[in-house]
Amino acid sequence: MNLIGFVFVLQRQTRYFYSLIITLMFIEFDKMPLTSRIWIYQSVQPVAEEVSAYVKSFTESWEAHGQPLKSSFNVFYNHFLVIAVDESFNHASGCSIDKSVHFVQELEKAFHLNLFDRLQQAIWHDNTIVFKTQKQLKEDISLGLIERNTLVFNNLVQTLGDLQTNWQIPAEQSWLARLFKAQAIV
């Protein structure tokens, strides 16, 4: 083998090795550390199963300044896309976070979803997830349809550990507490 042939083989092996590293950056969601940073995207419309293949492809190749990110995702209750990154391996940079946001925006277009609608609050009602606007929430609280112990989704949690312990919380522990206070004054 001459020098040119050796360099070509080395380049092919390096590309293969690099591809192998990137592929290994996807970690099963339940194997991610509890300290992993997360982003929750809520959709009133159910998230189609086909979305998973696209999100997996993104997380397999997600990088920050050329460095692979250990990442994962899960779709909960067919309405919540959660993307996670293990920042103990490599930190997600502003550019890499922007890349994930643009990716989610593309998902919205491709699958006719609205994953950035922050005007809808997800709550449990009769063992079903329902979505309510602030006006509907105020009305339901005044009618007693939503009680202080009604579970609501706190999509502002920032780590996988918080997702497990503080994602679904009683309404009185969420921003809805002020609506209960306002209703008590009336």
N, C-alpha and C positions, 0 to 999 in steps of 0.2 A: 504494500500500500504506500503510495507516495504521499507527500505532505498535503497536497490539495485534497486527496481522498480522505486523509485523516481529519482535516479541518471540517470537511463536509459531514463526516460521521459524527464528529464531536458536536457540531451545530445541531444535527438532528437529535442527538441524545440530549443535549441541553434543552432544546425545545420540548422534547418529550418529558424530561424531568420537570421543567417549569410548568407544563400543562398538568403533570401529576400533582405538583404542589398546589396549584390553584384548585383542582378538583377536590383535593383533600381539605380545602378550607371550608367546605360545607360540612356542618356538624349537625347531627340529629338534634332537634329542638330540646328534647328531654335530657340531652347530654351537655347542654350549654351551662356554664357556671351561673349561679344565682346573681353574680355581680354584672352579668352581661347587660349592656345598654339596649334598650328597646324603643321601638316606635310603634304605636298602635294606630291603624287606619280602620275606621268604622264605615260600614256601608249599610244603608237602609235596605238596599237590594241584596239578595243573597249572592255571595261570592261563588262563582262557578268553579267546579273542580279543575277545569282546564287552567285556571289561573296558577295553580301550584307549579306546573311545569315551567312557566315563565319566571316565577319568583325563584324557583330553585336554580334555574340557569343564571339569573342575576346574582344570587348569593354565592354561587360557585365561583364567579369571576369578579366579585366586588373587591376593589382595591382602594388604598389610600396612598397617594404619591408613589404608585408602582409597587407597593407592598400589599400582599394579599391579606384580606380580613377574614378571620374565622367568624362565620356568620351562619344564621339559620332563619327559619320562619315557621309560622304555623297559622292556620286559619281556624279560629275558634267560633263555634256556634254558627258557622256559615255567614257571619257578618263582620268578623274582626280579623284583619290581616295584621299579624305581629311579626316585625322583622327585628332580629337580635344580632348583636355583634359582641364578641368577646374582646374587650379592649385591653385585657391583660396580655394579649398576643400582639396586636397592633391597634393603635388608636384610630378611630374613624375621624378623618379630617373634615373641615368645612366643605371641601370639594367633594369628598366621597359621600357626605350626607346630601349635598346638592344632587349628586348623581342618583342617589336612591330616591329622592323626591321626584326628580324628572322621570325615573323609571316608574314610580307609582302613578304619576300623571299619565304616562303612556298606557299603563294598565287600565286606567279609567276610560280612556278613549277606546281602547281595543275591546273592552268588555262592558261598556256602557254602565260604568259604576260611578258613584260619587264618594270618593274616599277621603275628601277634605271638608265635608259638611259638618261644621262644629255647632250648627244650630239645632241639631237633633240629639237629644239625650236618650241613651239606651237604658231601659229599666226592665226588671223582671216583673211580669204581671201574669198571674195564673199559670206559672211554669212556662211562660212564653216570653221571649224578648220582644218588647215593643219600643217604638221610637216616638218621642214626644218633643214638641217645640216648647219653649219657655212659657208661652201663653197657655198651652195645653197642660203643662205641669202645674201652673198656678191654679187653673180651674180644677184639676183633679185633686190637688191638695185641699182646696177649699171644700170640695165635695166629699172628702175623706176617702177617695179612691186610691190615693197614694199616701201611705202612712210613713211615720218616721223610720220604721224598720224595713221598708220596701228596699230591696237591693237595687242599686244603680251601678253603672259601669264608670269607673274613674279612669278615663283614657289618658290621664296625665302621668301615670306611673312611669318611672324611668328605668327600672331594672327588672330583670326576670324575677328576682326575689320579691319585689313589690307587686309584680303581676300576680304572683301566687298568694300574697297576703292582703294586698290593698286595692286590687282591681275591682272587685265586687264588694261594695260597702253599703251599709245602711244609709238611706237618704239623709238622715240627720247628721251624718259624718261627711257629707259632700257639700258642694256649693248650694244644694237645695235647702240646707239648714236655714238660710236667710228667708226662704219662702215660708217655712213653717213659723218662724218668728214673726214675720209680717202678718201671717194669717191669724196668729194668736192675739195680735194687737187689735185687729179689727173686731 
